Each structure stands twice: as structure tokens, then as C-alpha cells.
């Protein structure tokens, strides 16, 4: 099978969408399928892959990490692929990629699948602040319904997101399919060199958070949790890996709470071992986003054997409902901090949850979900087109 994937974002831009595309593509290729990507060009992109087409564009205002592909260049890039015998088109993002790819699929008579990665209802109002939140939420729902109607099937990473789409009035067929972990995520990482490289005292109790530093991620909540935890564990240190538009405001908030000695912002970490070492360096992994469609970082932390404390909201419910490898906290600072403190102070419990986490993460392999995605493609395939 030959799949055409089109996305407004991909590596070296690091986020959950890029990670998901890479994981599925890699595993589909191992299973004998060919996957051609059409994605933005980035200045820092390195290496060559004949099946990755890079489209030029410009910086996104207020978000220099991303690139807005030129509409004309994107259409031209797709037109140049018209001699390739694709079986299905898979759209990964709802911006230029959606409109160009659905147009291309219609013109070629190809089935079109789209993955709904982002919970836009709780996303837009953080970035379009001049409009009231109720209006941006309404716009997100209308936008989603219209885009869903243009494809044959929607892939959604969690049951919670599927339920929300049905509440919007989306009638397009859906299939719940999370992103799994790749082999590199299961590799044992030694945290000692990582701690030494970042001048971190290995004797300090350590909390870890990994993810995009964005307004919708509820990160100020974690700062309040850290402020409360340090009352019981004064030398606790929180490591924050990632970057994003809310980084400076988060730094200011941390300073306002007097947390300068209890937090370290590490920026982006490479997935070639450094990120895995960061996970392994944590005694507890923290997560409190209310807008995740899945929460892949929870599984990455578990694969490293790091116990998780997280709220179970939206997509994270599917991962956390098993009650394995994690303590599920209420969306309440006191309850969340109490669970973190308990894990930090109880080595036996921490060891037990760590072992549980590793075993549970083994059930979420990317290969398993890629095989299921191939079946999804077959379900929309139109023979004899």
C-alpha cells in the first residue's frame, strides 16, 4: 500500500503531531508499506529522504517555531506527485494541509482519512484573545464539522475526543486509534550522565514534565503543585523539558512564587537518548493538561519506569483508566501535591508503581497501532478506481 500523508508540521518541529506521524510512518514502512510525506520546509531540517517533500513557507505570526506553507507551493508539490500510484491520502493537520490534500484526493478519486490531533475548542481562545471564549469555541465546532465532512474517515486518538466530536454533530465515521511507542522509547537510559551534564545534584528528589510550553497545557497549576510539595520536600527539583509560546510567562510565574531554586527549564531535548534520560532522571512525572487528545508523554515516562501523577481529563483517561503505573489526581492542587509527596517519600511505593509502569507501557507499541491503521486504510480503499 502507498500512503500520501500531508501535514502542516513535522520534524524538526517537535510536538505530539510530529511524533505521531513519525511513529506511524516508521512502523508502516517496517510492515512493507510506502509512505510519502508532504510537510513544511524548516531552515534546520537535515538529511534527505526521497519520500519526504518539503514545501517552502513563512513564519507563523506569534509562533516562530511553526511554518505556514505557501498555498501555491503546496499545490504544486502535490501536482508533481500525480504520477505516483497512491492508495489513500492521510491528512494530519487542519490548515493548508487539509484543504490542499482533500482537493488532491477528490481530483484523483482517492479515499481521504484525517487524524484529529488537537482539541481546538479549548485551544483557540488562548491565541485569539480579542474574541470571547464562547465565540472561539463555537467557531472551532463549526470549523471541525465542516472539515470532517470533507473526508471519508476521522482517526481520533481517544474515546473522549470521539465523544466530543459526536457532540459537535460530526457524522463522518470515526476510528479511535492512539499513537504507540517506538522501540527507542523502551531503551533503558542511564540518567547519571544527563544529571552531570546539567549540573543537577543526583541526591535531590526530582519531578519531570515534558511537553510543549503552551497556555492550554495548564502548567501554572503544576507550579502551584510544586510550591506546595516543597513545603514537605524542601530540596525538590522540577525539570521542565520543552519550549513554546508560554515559556516566558511561566518563568515569570515561577519567579513570582519564589521557585527559582526548585525548577529548571531545559528547553527541547533530542529523542536520540537525551529525552529518555530526562524521563529516567525523574522520581515522578507530572501532567495536568486539560486539552490532550491522548497524552503520549505519559506512556513515554512509563516506558522509562518513571511513576506518573496526572489528572485524567480528555484523552489521558484512556491511558490512566487501567490504574497502572500512575496515581490519578483530582484537578485540585492539594490532592495532586499530596500524591506527588506520597510518591517522593515512599520509596517502596515508588518502586512498585515504576515496575507497573514499565509493564503497562509494553502494551502500547507503535507496531500494533500501525497494523490497525493499515486496516483502517483498507476499510476506505476503493478498488478499481
Secondary structure, DSSP 8 states (H G I E B T S, - for coil): -EEEEE-S--TTS-SHHHHHHHHHHHHHHHTT-EEEEEEE--TT--S--TTEEEE-EEEETTEEEEEEE-HHHHHHHHHTTTTS--SEEEE--SSHHHHHHHHHHHHHT-EEEEEE---GGGTGGGT-TTS-HHHHHHHHHHHHHHHHTTSSEEEESSHHHHHHHHHHT--SEEEE----B-GGGGS---HHHHHHHTT--TTS-EEEEES---GGG-HHHHHHHHHHHHHHSTT-EEEEEB--TTHHHHHHHHHHTT-GGGEEEEE---TTTHHHHHHHH-SEEEE--S--SS-HHHHHHHHTT-EEEEE--TTHHHHHTT--SEEEE-SSHHHHHHHHHHHHH-HHHHHHHHHHHHHHHTT-BHHHHHHHHHHHHHHH--TT-
